[in-house]
Amino acid sequence: MDSSEKCLWINQTMPPGGLFTSTVEETHPDSHVPWRISPEPFWLSSDEVEWFEELGGHLLKFYQACHLLYSQSLRGIEPGWIAAYLNQGKPDELLRLSRMNRFKNHLPGVIRPDVIPTEDGMIISELDSVPGGMGFTANLARQYTQLDYPIIGGSNGMLHGFTQMIQSVSDRECPTVAIVVSEEASDYRSEMEWFAQALRCHACLYVHTVSPEDLVFTEEGLWIQKCGQRIRVDVVYRFYELFDLHRVPKSELIAYSMKRGLVAVTPPYKPHLEEKLLFALFHHPALSNFWRRYLGKASVRFLRDVLPETWVVDPTELPPHAIIPGLTSQGSPIQNWGQLKEATKKERELVLKPSGFSELAWGSRGVAIGHDMSGEEWGTAIEQALESFGRTPYLMQRFHKGRRYGISYYDFDTKTTKSMQGRARLCPYYLVAGDKARLAGILATICPADKKILHGMIDAVMVPCALAHPV
């Protein structure tokens, strides 16, 4: 097949809607997907693939160390302000649940960083442990593998990795899994339904995608009703955010079943591990000894190169002799966040975003890019961040510009393959089983070069990553 024929074949074999419910933007009537289809994957060199393979282990160690840091802060071994930051704005009941001994060693089973390739190397803009895209990436991997491309993870990498992860959190070899998708996450329901069906065909898992309302509680456990039968649930895969718990029907019953040991839940109810401000803690000078002790020199060196400088936007007044390290305004160090309102455009190459426990903290919502807005707009964004500190802390993060790539895509209007210049966001999916984080696949989103925020959109190309053979 030529390039156009490959794109049309992918379009024809893709489930209508492309496994994602697009409610905002209209697609071409001949397109089954709300993005641009490329005839080939996103190519990575052998060195880049090796880097991604190594990254998973470092990120798992980072989560383990972050969890320990939080625990030691609660117990007074490390400074109390660490836990205070991570607890900010969260309900007491959720915090009590997260600290129960029954769950003290539980960590996220899925780790997905957003990786931006720059001219100077790879940068991780944030981490997600409740990510969408697993079914979507698994489906694309199958499509492009059938075109004989060497897709990273292969055609079943995501299915195999998810199976191992679920088995590691269950006490049964063939557990029944309920992927619980909330109404707020309903755009992802079709991909999770496809993913569950693919898992049932691939592995020794009984997987069903359900709404929270579909769960039935008894004193013996949680159940789902299928084909006139009541089936007991062994594992709940939580596809809803913890800040949304008050809007999730039967969330109290899920939590009660979890506390009683009637069902396993992953990702665990640990909101401190879903905070973006963990990056700021990693870069905090006062915690450097902690990170060296519990991460080791190799992981510290690796992560220092890829985690961008990050600061918590804390309105607390500093003493006269103190500064906020690493930030300047008009060439001088700053002592309060208000001074950044007068920063030059170059000094405003910064990203302002909510840390985590907020409806604004996902899908690129609530993000402000300093050099991409007027000084007045930037000042307003800073004021809003400072005012929300008690409810939702905000972060300031160094902006890193993605490198440009050329990529081709099929244009349904002209019925030809075109090329565009874009910047890429690479999303590797690591599935955790035991002490290993296995790379199951990598999704590439290539946005037009003029876009500052890189995410799925109608004019972006979305493809799996593959290993490029040396020329």
Kinemage of the C-alpha trace (Angstrom):
@kinemage 1
@onewidth
@group {chain A} dominant
@subgroup {mainchain}
@vectorlist {calphas} color= white
{ca met a 1} P 0.000 0.000 0.000
{ca asp a 2} L 1.114 3.567 -0.624
{ca ser a 3} L 0.891 6.258 2.063
{ca ser a 4} L -2.691 7.295 1.303
{ca glu a 5} L -3.881 3.700 1.174
{ca lys a 6} L -2.318 2.991 4.577
{ca cys a 7} L -4.113 5.968 6.121
{ca leu a 8} L -7.434 4.965 4.581
{ca trp a 9} L -6.984 1.389 5.813
{ca ile a 10} L -6.279 2.631 9.357
{ca asn a 11} L -9.341 4.876 9.166
{ca gln a 12} L -11.530 2.059 7.873
{ca thr a 13} L -10.469 -0.450 10.532
{ca met a 14} L -10.666 2.023 13.428
{ca pro a 15} L -13.815 1.873 15.561
{ca pro a 16} L -16.070 4.871 14.771
{ca gly a 17} L -15.066 7.819 16.935
{ca gly a 18} L -11.529 6.519 17.256
{ca leu a 19} L -12.275 5.270 20.800
{ca phe a 20} L -12.664 8.824 22.027
{ca thr a 21} L -15.829 10.894 22.343
{ca ser a 22} L -15.165 14.286 20.809
{ca thr a 23} L -17.846 16.699 21.993
{ca val a 24} L -16.216 19.994 21.020
{ca glu a 25} L -14.662 19.729 17.586
{ca glu a 26} L -16.169 18.369 14.395
{ca thr a 27} L -14.227 15.913 12.255
{ca his a 28} L -14.418 15.365 8.524
{ca pro a 29} L -17.448 13.171 7.692
{ca asp a 30} L -15.184 10.552 6.084
{ca ser a 31} L -12.861 10.355 9.093
{ca his a 32} L -13.530 7.860 11.880
{ca val a 33} L -11.157 9.649 14.258
{ca pro a 34} L -10.874 13.150 15.777
{ca trp a 35} L -7.199 13.534 14.872
{ca arg a 36} L -4.931 13.322 11.815
{ca ile a 37} L -3.895 9.877 10.590
{ca ser a 38} L -0.277 9.299 9.571
{ca pro a 39} L 0.828 6.465 7.270
{ca glu a 40} L 3.734 5.620 9.569
{ca pro a 41} L 4.569 5.604 13.290
{ca phe a 42} L 6.742 8.075 15.150
{ca trp a 43} L 10.286 6.781 14.849
{ca leu a 44} L 12.674 6.574 17.797
{ca ser a 45} L 16.344 5.688 17.616
{ca ser a 46} L 17.726 2.700 19.522
{ca asp a 47} L 19.320 5.120 22.022
{ca glu a 48} L 15.972 6.832 22.587
{ca val a 49} L 14.187 3.510 23.082
{ca glu a 50} L 16.880 2.466 25.560
{ca trp a 51} L 16.326 5.761 27.387
{ca phe a 52} L 12.583 5.097 27.630
{ca glu a 53} L 13.238 1.565 28.869
{ca glu a 54} L 15.445 2.970 31.629
{ca leu a 55} L 13.042 5.773 32.537
{ca gly a 56} L 10.386 3.446 33.975
{ca gly a 57} L 12.632 2.143 36.743
{ca his a 58} L 13.659 5.652 37.788
{ca leu a 59} L 10.039 6.837 37.901
{ca leu a 60} L 8.982 3.859 40.008
{ca lys a 61} L 11.783 4.657 42.466
{ca phe a 62} L 10.641 8.292 42.436
{ca tyr a 63} L 7.087 7.299 43.415
{ca gln a 64} L 8.435 5.034 46.158
{ca ala a 65} L 10.641 7.826 47.509
{ca cys a 66} L 7.825 10.404 47.316
{ca his a 67} L 5.558 8.112 49.303
{ca leu a 68} L 8.272 7.634 51.907
{ca leu a 69} L 8.919 11.391 52.060
{ca tyr a 70} L 5.233 12.046 52.738
{ca ser a 71} L 5.114 9.346 55.413
{ca gln a 72} L 8.250 10.635 57.140
{ca ser a 73} L 6.903 14.185 57.055
{ca leu a 74} L 3.700 13.045 58.789
{ca arg a 75} L 5.810 11.320 61.460
{ca gly a 76} L 8.108 14.300 62.003
{ca ile a 77} L 11.219 12.651 60.530
{ca glu a 78} L 11.169 15.106 57.614
{ca pro a 79} L 9.822 18.698 57.845
{ca gly a 80} L 6.068 19.012 58.397
{ca trp a 81} L 5.590 21.564 55.606
{ca ile a 82} L 6.015 18.749 53.045
{ca ala a 83} L 2.887 16.888 54.164
{ca ala a 84} L 1.111 20.231 54.652
{ca tyr a 85} L 1.685 21.079 50.976
{ca leu a 86} L 0.528 17.644 49.826
{ca asn a 87} L -2.569 17.689 52.077
{ca gln a 88} L -3.670 21.172 51.031
{ca gly a 89} L -7.349 21.348 50.121
{ca lys a 90} L -8.092 17.636 50.581
{ca pro a 91} L -10.978 16.295 52.714
{ca asp a 92} L -10.028 14.680 56.025
{ca glu a 93} L -11.835 11.424 55.243
{ca leu a 94} L -9.777 10.904 52.083
{ca leu a 95} L -6.554 11.642 53.974
{ca arg a 96} L -7.452 9.126 56.701
{ca leu a 97} L -8.239 6.507 54.082
{ca ser a 98} L -4.949 7.079 52.281
{ca arg a 99} L -2.977 6.467 55.497
{ca met a 100} L -4.509 3.153 56.490
{ca asn a 101} L -1.915 0.457 57.211
{ca arg a 102} L -3.748 -1.940 54.891
{ca phe a 103} L -2.686 0.224 51.925
{ca lys a 104} L 0.611 1.660 53.157
{ca asn a 105} L 2.746 -0.093 50.526
{ca his a 106} L 0.340 0.373 47.615
{ca leu a 107} L 1.623 2.437 44.684
{ca pro a 108} L 0.112 3.317 41.298
{ca gly a 109} L 0.054 0.408 38.857
{ca val a 110} L 0.236 2.650 35.798
{ca ile a 111} L 2.846 5.381 35.336
{ca arg a 112} L 2.548 7.697 32.352
{ca pro a 113} L 4.836 10.696 31.998
{ca asp a 114} L 4.323 13.396 29.386
{ca val a 115} L 7.731 13.614 27.694
{ca ile a 116} L 8.698 16.546 25.461
{ca pro a 117} L 11.698 15.972 23.149
{ca thr a 118} L 13.700 19.218 23.029
{ca glu a 119} L 16.897 20.181 21.232
{ca asp a 120} L 18.737 19.543 24.526
{ca gly a 121} L 17.140 16.200 25.393
{ca met a 122} L 13.944 14.831 26.912
{ca ile a 123} L 11.883 16.791 29.461
{ca ile a 124} L 8.973 15.424 31.530
{ca ser a 125} L 6.297 18.078 31.891
{ca glu a 126} L 4.215 16.000 34.343
{ca leu a 127} L 3.343 12.519 35.615
{ca asp a 128} L -0.065 10.846 35.519
{ca ser a 129} L -1.078 7.715 37.419
{ca val a 130} L -4.739 7.798 36.308
{ca pro a 131} L -4.131 8.264 32.585
{ca gly a 132} L -6.429 7.909 29.655
{ca gly a 133} L -5.110 6.456 26.452
{ca met a 134} L -4.296 2.854 27.376
{ca gly a 135} L -6.982 1.363 25.159
{ca phe a 136} L -6.367 4.012 22.539
{ca thr a 137} L -2.623 3.253 22.411
{ca ala a 138} L -3.230 -0.500 22.451
{ca asn a 139} L -5.599 -0.187 19.498
{ca leu a 140} L -3.167 1.954 17.481
{ca ala a 141} L -0.347 -0.493 18.241
{ca arg a 142} L -2.414 -3.284 16.704
{ca gln a 143} L -3.221 -1.223 13.612
{ca tyr a 144} L 0.365 -0.233 12.852
{ca thr a 145} L 1.778 -3.646 13.749
{ca gln a 146} L -0.448 -5.112 11.037
{ca leu a 147} L 1.331 -2.771 8.621
{ca asp a 148} L 4.602 -4.517 9.632
{ca tyr a 149} L 5.997 -1.610 11.643
{ca pro a 150} L 8.219 -2.538 14.662
{ca ile a 151} L 5.940 -0.910 17.237
{ca ile a 152} L 7.417 -0.554 20.728
{ca gly a 153} L 5.621 -3.016 22.989
{ca gly a 154} L 4.287 -4.946 20.007
{ca ser a 155} L 0.625 -5.470 19.204
{ca asn a 156} L -0.295 -6.751 22.690
{ca gly a 157} L 2.168 -4.946 24.957
{ca met a 158} L -0.485 -2.890 26.728
{ca leu a 159} L -2.775 -5.883 27.229
{ca his a 160} L 0.031 -8.072 28.573
{ca gly a 161} L 1.340 -5.342 30.888
{ca phe a 162} L -2.111 -4.491 32.262
{ca thr a 163} L -2.793 -8.167 32.937
{ca gln a 164} L 0.427 -8.562 34.930
{ca met a 165} L -0.280 -5.363 36.851
{ca ile a 166} L -3.806 -6.479 37.830
{ca gln a 167} L -2.593 -9.925 38.858
{ca ser a 168} L 0.034 -8.295 41.093
{ca val a 169} L -2.623 -6.381 43.067
{ca ser a 170} L -5.037 -9.324 43.306
{ca asp a 171} L -4.797 -12.527 45.313
{ca arg a 172} L -6.343 -14.448 42.418
{ca glu a 173} L -4.680 -15.629 39.214
{ca cys a 174} L -7.804 -14.962 37.113
{ca pro a 175} L -9.502 -12.040 38.874
{ca thr a 176} L -12.691 -10.283 37.846
{ca val a 177} L -11.950 -6.623 37.138
{ca ala a 178} L -14.364 -3.699 37.021
{ca ile a 179} L -12.975 -0.689 35.151
{ca val a 180} L -15.104 1.980 36.823
{ca val a 181} L -15.493 5.064 34.615
{ca ser a 182} L -17.137 8.108 36.149
{ca glu a 183} L -19.466 10.463 34.285
{ca glu a 184} L -16.753 13.144 34.421
{ca ala a 185} L -14.421 10.778 32.523
{ca ser a 186} L -17.091 9.631 30.073
{ca asp a 187} L -15.145 10.858 27.018
{ca tyr a 188} L -12.875 7.864 27.631
{ca arg a 189} L -15.656 5.301 28.094
{ca ser a 190} L -15.530 3.926 24.545
{ca glu a 191} L -11.782 3.293 24.719
{ca met a 192} L -12.130 1.567 28.089
{ca glu a 193} L -14.953 -0.608 26.747
{ca trp a 194} L -12.751 -1.626 23.818
{ca phe a 195} L -9.826 -2.211 26.200
{ca ala a 196} L -11.932 -4.466 28.449
{ca gln a 197} L -13.109 -6.510 25.470
{ca ala a 198} L -9.535 -6.861 24.171
{ca leu a 199} L -8.351 -7.965 27.639
{ca arg a 200} L -11.082 -10.617 27.855
{ca cys a 201} L -9.894 -12.066 24.543
{ca his a 202} L -6.185 -11.805 25.368
{ca ala a 203} L -5.737 -12.884 28.961
{ca cys a 204} L -7.004 -14.752 31.975
{ca leu a 205} L -8.963 -11.728 33.167
{ca tyr a 206} L -12.698 -11.190 33.393
{ca val a 207} L -12.801 -7.465 32.663
{ca his a 208} L -15.867 -5.248 32.386
{ca thr a 209} L -16.160 -1.492 31.958
{ca val a 210} L -18.938 -0.141 34.160
{ca ser a 211} L -20.331 3.083 35.563
{ca pro a 212} L -20.201 3.511 39.357
{ca glu a 213} L -23.995 3.143 39.416
{ca asp a 214} L -23.661 -0.395 37.997
{ca leu a 215} L -21.888 -1.686 41.108
{ca val a 216} L -23.933 -3.660 43.630
{ca phe a 217} L -22.805 -3.771 47.267
{ca thr a 218} L -23.404 -6.512 49.808
{ca glu a 219} L -21.612 -7.319 53.051
{ca glu a 220} L -19.736 -9.996 51.077
{ca gly a 221} L -18.303 -7.583 48.517
{ca leu a 222} L -18.904 -5.609 45.321
{ca trp a 223} L -20.746 -7.139 42.388
{ca ile a 224} L -21.718 -6.361 38.809
{ca gln a 225} L -24.768 -7.629 36.962
{ca lys a 226} L -24.005 -9.260 33.576
{ca cys a 227} L -26.284 -11.421 31.418
{ca gly a 228} L -28.698 -11.989 34.291
{ca gln a 229} L -25.911 -13.079 36.643
{ca arg a 230} L -24.312 -11.318 39.579
{ca ile a 231} L -20.498 -11.465 39.352
{ca arg a 232} L -18.240 -10.646 42.275
{ca val a 233} L -15.545 -8.021 41.631
{ca asp a 234} L -12.001 -8.790 42.799
{ca val a 235} L -10.302 -5.607 41.527
{ca val a 236} L -11.642 -2.133 40.822
{ca tyr a 237} L -9.537 -0.227 38.305
{ca arg a 238} L -10.315 3.358 39.275
{ca phe a 239} L -10.840 5.576 36.252
{ca tyr a 240} L -12.014 8.620 38.165
{ca glu a 241} L -10.122 11.395 39.889
{ca leu a 242} L -9.985 11.663 43.660
{ca phe a 243} L -11.054 15.313 43.577
{ca asp a 244} L -14.264 14.059 41.921
{ca leu a 245} L -15.189 11.563 44.663
{ca his a 246} L -18.125 13.657 45.864
{ca arg a 247} L -19.610 13.365 42.354
{ca val a 248} L -18.988 9.615 41.947
{ca pro a 249} L -22.062 7.551 42.884
{ca lys a 250} L -21.388 4.739 45.372
{ca ser a 251} L -17.856 5.999 46.029
{ca glu a 252} L -18.471 5.478 49.764
{ca leu a 253} L -19.356 1.828 49.122
{ca ile a 254} L -16.198 1.317 47.059
{ca ala a 255} L -14.136 2.862 49.869
{ca tyr a 256} L -15.921 0.752 52.514
{ca ser a 257} L -15.314 -2.449 50.525
{ca met a 258} L -11.677 -1.478 50.112
{ca lys a 259} L -11.251 -0.834 53.860
{ca arg a 260} L -12.855 -4.179 54.678
{ca gly a 261} L -10.513 -6.009 52.281
{ca leu a 262} L -13.453 -7.145 50.124
{ca val a 263} L -11.984 -5.667 46.936
{ca ala a 264} L -8.625 -4.356 45.753
{ca val a 265} L -8.555 -0.873 44.192
{ca thr a 266} L -5.908 0.530 41.877
{ca pro a 267} L -4.685 3.234 41.509
{ca pro a 268} L -4.705 3.493 45.310
{ca tyr a 269} L -6.488 6.291 47.141
{ca lys a 270} L -3.296 8.273 47.732
{ca pro a 271} L -3.832 11.855 46.602
{ca his a 272} L -0.299 12.885 47.593
{ca leu a 273} L 1.025 10.696 44.757
{ca glu a 274} L -1.160 12.525 42.221
{ca glu a 275} L 0.259 15.972 42.947
{ca lys a 276} L 2.352 17.765 40.339
{ca leu a 277} L 4.189 19.616 43.108
{ca leu a 278} L 6.264 16.460 43.705
{ca phe a 279} L 8.566 17.938 41.044
{ca ala a 280} L 9.048 21.018 43.241
{ca leu a 281} L 9.955 18.814 46.205
{ca phe a 282} L 12.522 16.991 44.083
{ca his a 283} L 14.218 20.298 43.227
{ca his a 284} L 14.000 21.767 46.755
{ca pro a 285} L 17.576 22.398 48.021
{ca ala a 286} L 16.663 21.409 51.608
{ca leu a 287} L 15.640 17.904 50.447
{ca ser a 288} L 18.693 17.057 48.349
{ca asn a 289} L 20.096 14.699 50.993
{ca phe a 290} L 16.794 12.821 51.195
{ca trp a 291} L 16.723 12.201 47.447
{ca arg a 292} L 20.348 11.054 47.339
{ca arg a 293} L 19.724 8.690 50.234
{ca tyr a 294} L 16.561 7.034 48.910
{ca leu a 295} L 16.925 7.369 45.147
{ca gly a 296} L 20.658 6.843 44.816
{ca lys a 297} L 23.097 8.920 42.786
{ca ala a 298} L 22.218 7.348 39.431
{ca ser a 299} L 18.484 8.075 39.699
{ca val a 300} L 19.080 11.586 41.042
{ca arg a 301} L 21.357 12.375 38.084
{ca phe a 302} L 18.873 10.899 35.610
{ca leu a 303} L 15.851 12.714 37.039
{ca arg a 304} L 17.646 16.069 37.414
{ca asp a 305} L 18.110 16.074 33.651
{ca val a 306} L 14.449 15.377 32.861
{ca leu a 307} L 12.301 16.947 35.614
{ca pro a 308} L 12.043 20.701 34.905
{ca glu a 309} L 12.725 23.256 37.614
{ca thr a 310} L 9.493 23.676 39.553
{ca trp a 311} L 8.365 25.920 42.408
{ca val a 312} L 5.270 25.972 44.637
{ca val a 313} L 3.469 29.317 44.336
{ca asp a 314} L 3.219 29.899 48.070
{ca pro a 315} L 2.102 33.390 49.218
{ca thr a 316} L 3.904 33.046 52.586
{ca glu a 317} L 6.048 36.155 53.189
{ca leu a 318} L 9.817 35.566 53.160
{ca pro a 319} L 12.287 37.202 55.567
{ca pro a 320} L 14.174 40.205 54.083
{ca his a 321} L 17.364 38.242 53.389
{ca ala a 322} L 15.618 35.386 51.520
{ca ile a 323} L 14.894 34.931 47.819
{ca ile a 324} L 12.997 32.421 45.665
{ca pro a 325} L 15.989 30.657 44.079
{ca gly a 326} L 16.266 30.454 40.305
{ca leu a 327} L 13.686 33.109 39.387
{ca thr a 328} L 14.350 36.705 38.355
{ca ser a 329} L 12.388 39.809 37.411
{ca gln a 330} L 14.035 42.629 35.488
{ca gly a 331} L 17.348 40.860 36.070
{ca ser a 332} L 17.068 40.729 39.884
{ca pro a 333} L 16.213 37.793 42.176
{ca ile a 334} L 12.638 37.841 43.470
{ca gln a 335} L 11.440 37.745 47.071
{ca asn a 336} L 7.723 37.404 46.370
{ca trp a 337} L 5.607 36.103 43.511
{ca gly a 338} L 4.117 39.504 42.768
{ca gln a 339} L 7.487 40.641 41.433
{ca leu a 340} L 7.142 38.174 38.551
{ca lys a 341} L 4.353 40.347 37.155
{ca glu a 342} L 7.044 42.765 35.974
{ca ala a 343} L 9.318 40.057 34.531
{ca thr a 344} L 10.548 40.417 30.956
{ca lys a 345} L 9.145 38.182 28.241
{ca lys a 346} L 12.319 36.087 28.379
{ca glu a 347} L 12.031 35.764 32.158
{ca arg a 348} L 8.385 34.748 31.682
{ca glu a 349} L 9.305 31.535 29.856
{ca leu a 350} L 7.437 29.779 32.619
{ca val a 351} L 4.330 27.625 32.964
{ca leu a 352} L 1.789 28.230 35.722
{ca lys a 353} L -0.609 25.373 36.509
{ca pro a 354} L -2.641 23.849 39.362
{ca ser a 355} L -0.880 21.069 41.214
{ca gly a 356} L -3.375 18.236 41.167
{ca phe a 357} L -6.456 18.113 43.409
{ca ser a 358} L -8.659 20.192 41.134
{ca glu a 359} L -10.885 19.856 38.091
{ca leu a 360} L -8.474 22.318 36.415
{ca ala a 361} L -5.470 20.010 36.858
{ca trp a 362} L -6.046 17.668 33.907
{ca gly a 363} L -6.433 17.985 30.141
{ca ser a 364} L -4.258 21.151 30.006
{ca arg a 365} L -6.944 23.119 31.842
{ca gly a 366} L -5.820 25.921 34.111
{ca val a 367} L -2.438 26.225 32.360
{ca ala a 368} L -0.925 29.674 31.706
{ca ile a 369} L 2.252 30.147 29.672
{ca gly a 370} L 3.996 33.366 30.672
{ca his a 371} L 5.655 34.371 27.404
{ca asp a 372} L 2.517 33.551 25.403
{ca met a 373} L 0.319 36.165 27.094
{ca ser a 374} L 0.363 39.864 27.883
{ca gly a 375} L 1.953 41.166 31.059
{ca glu a 376} L -1.485 42.091 32.387
{ca glu a 377} L -2.874 38.597 31.734
{ca trp a 378} L 0.222 37.060 33.338
{ca gly a 379} L -0.221 39.230 36.423
{ca thr a 380} L -3.873 38.205 36.738
{ca ala a 381} L -2.916 34.520 36.454
{ca ile a 382} L -0.358 34.916 39.257
{ca glu a 383} L -2.905 36.648 41.496
{ca gln a 384} L -5.411 33.862 40.916
{ca ala a 385} L -2.778 31.250 41.751
{ca leu a 386} L -1.848 33.007 44.992
{ca glu a 387} L -5.505 33.365 46.028
{ca ser a 388} L -6.199 29.655 45.484
{ca phe a 389} L -3.230 28.416 47.547
{ca gly a 390} L -5.358 27.267 50.491
{ca arg a 391} L -7.582 25.169 48.216
{ca thr a 392} L -5.360 24.197 45.279
{ca pro a 393} L -1.660 25.073 45.276
{ca tyr a 394} L -0.268 26.176 41.919
{ca leu a 395} L 3.142 25.466 40.441
{ca met a 396} L 5.576 27.561 38.478
{ca gln a 397} L 7.582 25.432 36.070
{ca arg a 398} L 10.367 26.215 33.627
{ca phe a 399} L 9.084 26.127 30.033
{ca his a 400} L 11.007 23.926 27.589
{ca lys a 401} L 10.365 24.297 23.873
{ca gly a 402} L 9.873 21.073 21.969
{ca arg a 403} L 12.001 20.324 18.937
{ca arg a 404} L 10.401 20.345 15.501
{ca tyr a 405} L 9.605 17.235 13.506
{ca gly a 406} L 8.295 16.712 10.020
{ca ile a 407} L 5.435 14.240 9.739
{ca ser a 408} L 2.920 13.266 7.076
{ca tyr a 409} L -0.833 12.833 7.412
{ca tyr a 410} L -3.854 12.149 5.241
{ca asp a 411} L -5.981 15.146 4.253
{ca phe a 412} L -9.593 14.046 3.755
{ca asp a 413} L -10.466 17.266 1.938
{ca thr a 414} L -7.867 16.902 -0.825
{ca lys a 415} L -7.680 13.085 -0.583
{ca thr a 416} L -3.881 13.279 -0.547
{ca thr a 417} L -1.072 12.793 1.952
{ca lys a 418} L 0.408 16.066 3.189
{ca ser a 419} L 3.290 16.947 5.473
{ca met a 420} L 3.503 19.340 8.404
{ca gln a 421} L 6.011 20.631 10.910
{ca gly a 422} L 5.118 19.891 14.499
{ca arg a 423} L 6.255 19.414 18.065
{ca ala a 424} L 5.803 16.107 19.849
{ca arg a 425} L 4.543 14.904 23.201
{ca leu a 426} L 5.533 11.305 23.872
{ca cys a 427} L 3.518 9.318 26.424
{ca pro a 428} L 5.140 6.033 27.467
{ca tyr a 429} L 2.932 3.691 29.492
{ca tyr a 430} L 4.677 1.762 32.275
{ca leu a 431} L 2.717 -1.050 33.902
{ca val a 432} L 3.976 -1.941 37.373
{ca ala a 433} L 4.097 -5.537 38.603
{ca gly a 434} L 6.111 -6.220 41.743
{ca asp a 435} L 9.257 -4.099 41.650
{ca lys a 436} L 9.322 -3.714 37.854
{ca ala a 437} L 7.851 -0.988 35.643
{ca arg a 438} L 7.411 -2.527 32.205
{ca leu a 439} L 7.256 -0.316 29.097
{ca ala a 440} L 4.068 -1.402 27.303
{ca gly a 441} L 3.910 1.162 24.504
{ca ile a 442} L 4.446 4.823 23.633
{ca leu a 443} L 1.885 7.189 22.145
{ca ala a 444} L 3.132 10.187 20.148
{ca thr a 445} L 1.023 13.319 19.720
{ca ile a 446} L 2.500 15.719 17.170
{ca cys a 447} L 0.855 19.141 17.255
{ca pro a 448} L 1.322 21.956 14.729
{ca ala a 449} L 4.511 23.870 15.492
{ca asp a 450} L 2.677 27.052 16.536
{ca lys a 451} L 0.924 25.306 19.470
{ca lys a 452} L 2.444 25.972 22.895
{ca ile a 453} L 0.415 23.340 24.791
{ca leu a 454} L 0.841 19.859 23.338
{ca his a 455} L -2.212 17.610 23.691
{ca gly a 456} L -4.677 15.654 21.622
{ca met a 457} L -6.527 17.895 19.159
{ca ile a 458} L -8.220 17.659 15.803
{ca asp a 459} L -5.201 19.021 13.912
{ca ala a 460} L -2.658 16.836 15.716
{ca val a 461} L -1.185 13.601 14.386
{ca met a 462} L -1.473 10.714 16.857
{ca val a 463} L 0.516 7.519 16.280
{ca pro a 464} L 2.352 4.799 18.233
{ca cys a 465} L 6.147 4.930 18.471
{ca ala a 466} L 8.396 2.425 16.713
{ca leu a 467} L 12.068 1.515 16.675
{ca ala a 468} L 13.904 3.017 13.707
{ca his a 469} L 16.505 0.712 12.197
{ca pro a 470} L 19.932 2.278 11.614
{ca val a 471} L 20.490 3.371 8.019
